[in-house]
């Protein structure tokens, strides 16, 4: 059973941390590339919804294991005419048939899932053969000094931030789990502490 902190405090902290201007700029770089039937893994408070191009997207299905986050996403702003369905579900066990979606999107999600390999396997399963896996995630920095601090802080950080890992590699993990990365960019987020600010974003396809 989720603690009172997990149910009432953590969702608001996550919504605040993931709704800042630097993070919004990152979302604006990747979310408009989604097309067709879209599955968003870890929809959270629905911050991505405002960035979808409704002329390219047939529908958006967003999942999150937190009922509290799903309730926030239901109320989040989105373009007029965008069809959105929000469901409480975990990325490790997606309740959808094989090859259902044209785009699978993950933003600031892979850091906190329980089993990232399983989530990526499920993303492959529900993605159509010519579909796109779009991602924008924070993770392990390339600078050893920063990475060393990430590994030191990680055990404490996970306990207060909903299982968020600072030191999970992003692109390397996606590539190691059945995807081919077609394009990827990276940077430290401005005004963010470097131990939490390394971002990688781009597009991958099925192998």
N, C-alpha and C positions, 0 to 999 in steps of 0.2 A: 504494500500500500504506500502511495506517495506521501511524503511528509508535508506538513503545513507549509514549510519553506518551498518545497518543490511545486506545490499547487498554487500558492498565492503570491509568493515573493519572486521566485525565479522567473516565471513567465514575464513579469513586468521588467525585471532587470535585462533579460534577453531582448525583449522588444525595444528597450531603450538603447542598448549597446549596438544592436543590429539596424537601428534606424537613423544613425547619424549621417551627416552630409558626406563624409569621405566614403562610407560604405554605400550610400545611395549612388554616388558616382560610379562605383564599381558595378553595381547592379545595372546601371544604365548602359554599360558596355556590353553586357552579355544577354540580358533578358529579351531585348527587342529582336534578337536573332532566332527566337523560338518560332516554330511554324506548325500548322496542322493541329493534330490532337496532342496536347502537352500534358505530361505528368510532372508535377513539381514535388520532389522528395524533400520533406522538411519545410513546409510552407510557412511555419512559424506564425508571426503576426500578420503575414500577408504583405510585407513590404515590397515584394516583387510585382504585385498585381498592377500597380500604376505604370509599370514600364513595358507591359506587353503591347505589341502592335496588333490591335484587334482586326486589322485588315489581313493579317497573315495567319492568325490563330483561329482554329475552329472551336476549340474548347480548352479549358484549363482544369485539370483535376489536381488538387493539392492535398497531400497527406501529411499528417503530423501525429506522433503518438500522444501528444498532450491535448486533452480536451480543452484546456484553458487557452492554449495557443490557437486551436481551431476556431474557438469563439471569437478571438481577436481577428483572425483572417476573414471570417464571414463579414465583418464590418469594415474591412480595409477598402480604401478607394481603389477604383479600377476604371478603365475606359468604358464609356457607354457602349453597350452591346456585347461586351466580353462575357462569354458563358463560363461561369466558374462553379465548380463543385468542390467542397472541402469535406474531407473524411478523416476520422481518427484511425490511423493505421501506422504500422512500423515499416520502415524501409527494408527490413530483413525478411518480411513476409508480405509482399504486395498482393492485394486481393484482386488481381486483374489477370486476364488471359494473356498467353504469349502473343508477342508482336501486336500489341494494342495501340501503341503510341508512336507518333512521328518524332517527337522530341521528348527527352527526359532531361530535366533541369535540376541541378543541385547547387544551391548557394549557401555558404556558411552552414553546411549540414554535415559533411563527411567528417568534420572534426569531432562531432559529438555522438555519432551512432555507436551502438554497442559492438557491432561486427561489420567493419567497413567492407571486407571482402564479400560478405553475404549481401550487403546492400548493392554493391556493384554487380554482383551476379544476378540479382533480381532486376536491376536496371537493364542489363543485357537481355534478360528473358522477355521483358514487356516491350522492348524497343523493336520497331520494325527493321528489317534488314538494311534499308537505306536511310534509316533515321539518324538523328544527331543526339549525342550526349553533351549538353552544355554545362559548364561548371565555373564557379567563381568561389574560391575557398581560401582560407588562411591556413598556414601550416609551417612546416619546418623551414627555417631560413637557410640560405646557402652560406652565410657567414658563420664560421665555426664558433666565434665568440658569442654570437647571438644564439646559435643552436645550443650551445652549452648551457646558457641560462634558461632556455626553453625547457630543456630536459630536467633541470633542477627544480623549476617552478611547477612543472606539470602535475605532480601528485597532489599538491595543494590546490592548484587551479581547477582541476577536475572536480574536486569536492564542492566547490562553491559556484561552479558555472555550468551545471547540468551535464557533466561528463565531457566537456570541451577539452580536447587535447591540443596543446600548442605545438607538439613536435611530430605530428603525423605528416609525412611527405604528401604532397598533393599530386602533381603530374606523374611522379614515379609510381604512386599507388594505383592511379587510374590505368596507366599503361601496363602494369603488372597483373591487372585483373580483366583482361580480355578486350581492351579498347586500343585503338590506334589514335594517337593525338594528331589532329590535322593542323591545328594552330594553337599557340599558347603564348601569353604575355605574363609578365610578373613585375612586381614593384613592392616597396614598403609603402603602406598607407601613410599619407601625411598626417601629422599631429597624433599618431597612434604610437604607443610604446613599441619599440622595435621587436621585443619578444612576442608581441601579439599582432604585429603589423604586416608580416610577410604575406602577400597575396599572389595567387596564380589563377588565371582564368583563360578559358578557351573552349574549343570544340573537339570532340572525339567521335569516332565512329566504331562500329563493330569490326572485329578482325575477320 
